[in-house]
């Protein structure tokens, strides 16, 4: 039994150490996704090690205790900011605040046919903006049931699992659908105006994941995040980025996006809000995201009920308060080194719509 424990902990230690490299191979980057699971397994391993230690110390017992402790320390450092123990990165909205922007992001799973379940969620939670991912023509036809409530719409149906649709109660003043990095993988960029007259930029993305069936490496995904972050850096207008990033909140590429753009993650200090996989409670991680510029407080974040997809929908309600004192947490990341390692070549001239006088060039 002790030999089995040491063997399992050895594997978990390798999984813990591999993501420290800048390798973008999907086998390496997939280790980012399972940090929670590795942490829990290592905690169980530590408790077993302590149990064996009560009967006496041996080289195997000491090895198990050391490996479990190292794993817990490393993994804990990555996931700690998303626990209730950590400081909130974005302030809570004052009691009685009206909502400024309520956004619902839903990866519908193209093959999912439980259309009415998602429609019921939309009717129940009444988001101001609904962004659907993996939505094709069939989903577009079924979601016609909500169009009366959403006078502004952008349709980009695709049958390759990268379709996108945006439904907005707020006036969309400018819009553009782009393929920033790869053909047939679109993103939606809008300038909308709230009921209070506030102009807000929205950028909704769904880059391809690193996997044996999609991309051998995470480089296209990481490049899209870097391009967007650079374009939005020092942006003067309130801005929101949301979607299925096919990346976890604590990965190097997501942290790099936040460092470059100076955006905030309202989940920090509030919880993981694991949105994938809806079908397996023991294999879940935060794959759907919402980031925003300074000037917002958080009224609520909620992971919604199942509706047949492999993702849960994510509902985020923000209140715009430009005089709030949110400050991004310090990070020790070497930004330029990370950009050089992760970004694809020949993409420095790609353009991201920022709806200023000119299109921002990276």
C-alpha positions in Angstrom: 0.0 0.0 0.0 2.8 2.4 0.9 4.6 1.7 -2.4 1.3 2.5 -4.3 1.0 5.8 -2.4 4.6 6.8 -3.2 4.0 5.9 -6.9 0.8 7.9 -7.1 2.4 10.9 -5.4 5.4 10.7 -7.8 3.0 11.0 -10.7 1.2 13.9 -9.1 4.6 15.6 -8.5 5.4 15.3 -12.2 2.0 16.7 -13.1 2.6 19.6 -10.7 6.1 20.5 -12.1 5.5 20.1 -15.8 3.4 23.3 -16.2 6.3 25.4 -14.9 7.9 25.1 -18.3 6.9 27.3 -21.2 6.2 24.3 -23.3 2.8 24.7 -25.1 2.3 21.1 -26.0 -1.2 20.0 -25.1 0.1 17.2 -22.7 2.0 19.8 -20.7 -0.7 22.5 -20.7 -3.4 20.0 -19.8 -1.7 19.8 -16.4 -2.9 23.3 -15.7 -6.5 22.2 -15.8 -6.3 19.6 -13.1 -4.7 21.6 -10.3 -7.7 21.3 -8.0 -7.9 17.5 -8.5 -4.1 17.1 -7.9 -4.4 19.3 -4.8 -7.2 17.1 -3.3 -5.4 13.9 -4.2 -2.2 15.2 -2.6 -4.1 16.1 0.5 -5.5 12.6 0.7 -1.9 11.3 0.2 -0.6 13.5 3.0 -3.2 12.2 5.4 -2.4 8.6 4.4 1.3 9.4 4.9 0.6 10.7 8.4 -1.4 7.5 9.1 1.6 5.4 8.1 4.0 7.6 10.1 2.1 6.8 13.3 3.4 3.3 12.9 6.9 4.5 12.4 9.0 6.4 10.0 10.7 4.8 7.0 12.3 6.2 3.8 9.0 5.5 1.9 6.9 7.3 4.6 9.2 10.3 4.7 9.2 10.4 0.8 5.4 10.4 0.8 5.2 13.2 3.4 7.7 15.3 1.5 6.2 14.9 -1.9 2.6 15.5 -0.7 3.7 18.6 1.1 5.6 20.0 -1.9 2.6 19.3 -4.2 0.2 21.0 -1.8 2.4 24.1 -1.5 2.9 24.5 -5.3 -0.7 23.8 -6.3 -2.1 25.8 -3.4 -0.2 28.9 -4.5 -1.9 28.7 -7.9 -5.4 28.1 -6.8 -5.4 30.1 -3.5 -6.4 33.5 -5.1 -9.7 31.9 -6.2 -10.7 30.6 -2.7 -12.8 32.4 -0.1 -9.6 32.8 2.0 -8.0 35.2 -0.5 -8.6 39.0 -0.8 -11.3 40.0 -3.2 -9.8 41.6 -6.3 -13.0 43.4 -7.1 -15.1 45.1 -4.5 -18.6 44.0 -3.7 -21.4 46.4 -4.9 -23.0 48.3 -2.1 -26.3 46.9 -0.8 -29.3 48.3 -2.8 -27.2 48.9 -6.0 -29.1 48.7 -9.2 -27.6 46.6 -11.9 -25.5 48.2 -14.6 -24.7 45.2 -16.7 -25.9 41.6 -16.4 -24.0 39.2 -18.7 -24.7 35.5 -19.3 -22.2 33.4 -21.1 -23.2 29.9 -22.3 -21.3 27.3 -24.2 -24.3 25.5 -25.5 -22.6 22.4 -26.9 -23.5 22.3 -30.6 -25.0 18.7 -30.4 -27.2 19.6 -27.3 -30.9 19.7 -28.2 -32.2 20.9 -24.8 -33.0 24.3 -26.3 -35.9 25.1 -24.0 -33.8 24.5 -20.9 -31.4 27.4 -21.9 -34.3 29.5 -23.0 -35.9 29.0 -19.5 -32.6 30.1 -17.9 -32.6 33.3 -20.0 -36.2 34.1 -19.1 -35.5 33.5 -15.4 -32.3 35.5 -15.1 -33.0 38.2 -17.7 -29.4 39.0 -18.8 -28.8 42.3 -20.5 -26.3 40.5 -22.8 -26.4 36.8 -23.7 -23.4 35.4 -25.5 -23.7 31.8 -26.8 -20.8 29.7 -27.9 -20.8 26.6 -30.1 -24.1 27.8 -31.4 -25.0 26.8 -35.0 -27.9 27.5 -37.3 -30.2 25.1 -35.4 -29.5 26.9 -32.1 -30.1 30.3 -33.8 -33.5 29.1 -35.0 -34.5 27.8 -31.6 -33.3 31.0 -29.8 -35.6 33.0 -31.9 -38.0 32.5 -28.9 -36.0 35.2 -27.0 -35.4 37.6 -29.9 -38.4 39.8 -28.9 -36.6 40.6 -25.6 -33.3 41.4 -27.4 -33.6 44.0 -30.1 -29.9 44.0 -30.9 -28.3 40.8 -32.2 -25.2 39.5 -33.9 -25.3 36.1 -35.5 -22.2 34.1 -36.4 -23.5 30.5 -36.7 -20.9 27.8 -37.6 -21.0 24.0 -37.7 -17.4 23.6 -36.5 -18.2 24.2 -32.8 -17.0 27.8 -32.9 -20.2 29.6 -33.8 -21.2 32.6 -31.7 -24.3 34.6 -31.1 -24.8 37.8 -29.1 -28.2 39.0 -27.9 -28.3 42.4 -26.3 -31.0 44.5 -24.6 -28.6 47.4 -24.8 -28.1 49.4 -28.0 -25.1 48.1 -30.0 -23.5 51.2 -31.5 -20.6 49.5 -33.3 -19.8 45.9 -34.0 -17.3 43.7 -35.7 -16.8 40.0 -36.1 -13.1 39.0 -36.4 -11.0 36.0 -36.9 -8.0 37.2 -35.0 -5.7 34.2 -35.2 -7.3 31.2 -37.0 -9.7 31.0 -39.9 -13.3 30.0 -38.9 -12.7 30.7 -35.2 -14.5 34.1 -34.8 -14.7 36.6 -32.0 -17.3 39.3 -31.5 -16.4 42.9 -30.6 -19.0 45.5 -29.8 -19.5 49.0 -28.4 -22.8 49.1 -26.6 -24.6 51.7 -24.5 -26.3 50.9 -21.2 -29.7 52.2 -20.2 -27.9 54.9 -18.1 -26.0 56.1 -21.2 -22.7 54.5 -20.4 -20.6 53.3 -23.4 -19.0 50.0 -22.8 -16.8 47.8 -25.0 -17.5 44.1 -25.1 -15.1 41.5 -26.5 -16.3 37.9 -26.7 -13.9 35.1 -27.6 -13.7 31.3 -27.9 -10.1 30.3 -28.9 -9.3 26.7 -29.8 -8.1 24.5 -26.9 -4.8 22.6 -26.8 -5.9 19.0 -27.3 -5.1 16.0 -29.6 -8.3 16.7 -31.6 -8.0 20.5 -31.9 -4.5 22.0 -31.6 -1.2 20.2 -30.7 -0.2 23.3 -28.8 -1.7 26.2 -26.9 0.0 28.7 -29.1 -3.0 29.9 -31.1 -5.1 30.3 -27.9 -2.3 32.1 -26.1 -1.7 34.4 -29.0 -5.3 35.4 -29.2 -5.3 36.3 -25.5 -2.0 38.3 -25.9 -3.3 40.2 -29.0 -6.5 41.1 -27.2 -4.7 42.1 -24.0 -2.3 44.4 -25.8 -5.1 46.1 -27.7 -7.0 46.8 -24.6 -4.1 48.0 -22.5 -4.6 51.6 -21.4 -8.1 51.6 -23.0 -10.1 54.6 -21.6 -13.5 53.1 -22.0 -15.1 50.6 -19.6 -14.4 47.2 -21.1 -15.6 43.6 -20.6 -14.0 40.4 -22.0 -16.0 37.2 -21.7 -16.3 33.7 -23.2 -15.0 30.2 -23.1 -11.2 30.7 -23.2 -10.4 27.0 -23.2 -8.0 27.9 -20.4 -8.3 27.9 -16.6 -8.2 31.0 -14.5 -4.8 30.3 -12.9 -2.8 29.4 -16.0 0.2 31.4 -17.1 -1.5 32.6 -20.3 -4.6 33.8 -18.5 -2.5 35.6 -15.9 -0.5 37.1 -18.7 -3.6 38.4 -20.3 -4.6 40.1 -17.0 -1.1 41.5 -16.4 -0.8 43.1 -19.9 -4.4 44.4 -20.0 -4.5 45.4 -16.3 -8.0 43.8 -16.2 -9.5 42.3 -13.1 -11.1 38.9 -12.3 -14.2 39.2 -10.1 -13.9 35.6 -9.1 -10.8 36.1 -7.1 -11.6 35.8 -3.4 -15.1 34.6 -4.2 -14.7 31.0 -5.5 -13.7 28.9 -8.5 -17.1 28.9 -10.4 -16.1 25.7 -12.2 -18.1 25.7 -15.5 -16.7 22.5 -17.1 -17.4 19.6 -17.1 -21.1 19.7 -16.2 -21.4 15.9 -16.5 -18.5 14.9 -14.1 -18.5 16.6 -10.7 -15.0 15.2 -9.9 -13.4 16.7 -13.1 -14.4 20.4 -13.1 -12.4 23.6 -13.6 -13.1 27.2 -14.4 -13.2 27.3 -18.2 -15.6 30.2 -18.9 -14.5 33.6 -17.9 -15.4 37.3 -17.5 -12.7 39.9 -17.0 -13.3 43.7 -16.8 -11.4 47.0 -16.6 -11.2 49.0 -13.4 -14.3 51.0 -12.5 -16.7 48.1 -11.7 -18.0 46.5 -8.6 -19.6 43.0 -8.4 -23.2 42.5 -7.5 -23.2 38.8 -8.1 -21.6 35.9 -9.9 -23.5 32.7 -10.3 -23.0 29.4 -12.0 -26.4 28.5 -13.4 -28.2 25.1 -13.6 -27.5 22.4 -16.1 -29.2 22.7 -19.5 -27.8 19.7 -21.4 -24.4 21.2 -22.3 -21.0 20.0 -21.0 -20.6 23.6 -19.7 -22.6 25.4 -17.0 -23.6 28.9 -18.0 -22.0 31.8 -16.1 -24.0 34.9 -15.0 -22.1 38.0 -13.8 -23.7 41.2 -12.7 -21.5 44.3 -12.6 -22.2 47.8 -11.3 -20.2 50.6 -12.8 -18.6 52.8 -10.2 -15.6 54.7 -11.6 -14.4 56.0 -8.3 -13.9 52.6 -6.7 -10.5 51.6 -5.4 -10.0 48.2 -7.0 -6.4 47.4 -7.5 -4.9 44.5 -9.4 -3.0 42.2 -7.2 0.8 42.2 -7.6 2.3 39.4 -9.7 5.9 38.4 -10.2 5.4 37.3 -13.8 8.1 38.4 -16.3 5.6 39.7 -18.9 8.0 40.2 -21.8 9.5 36.8 -21.4 6.1 35.2 -21.3 4.9 37.1 -24.4 8.0 36.0 -26.3 7.5 32.4 -25.4 3.8 32.1 -25.9 2.9 34.4 -28.9 2.9 33.1 -32.4 5.2 34.7 -34.9 4.0 37.1 -37.6 0.9 38.2 -35.5 2.2 41.6 -34.3 0.3 43.5 -36.9 -3.1 41.8 -36.3 -5.8 44.3 -35.5 -8.4 44.2 -32.6 -11.4 46.5 -32.8 -11.4 49.0 -29.9 -13.8 51.4 -31.6 -11.6 54.5 -31.0 -10.8 57.0 -33.7 -8.5 54.3 -35.2 -8.3 50.6 -34.9 -5.7 49.7 -32.2 -2.6 48.0 -33.7 -0.7 45.6 -31.6 
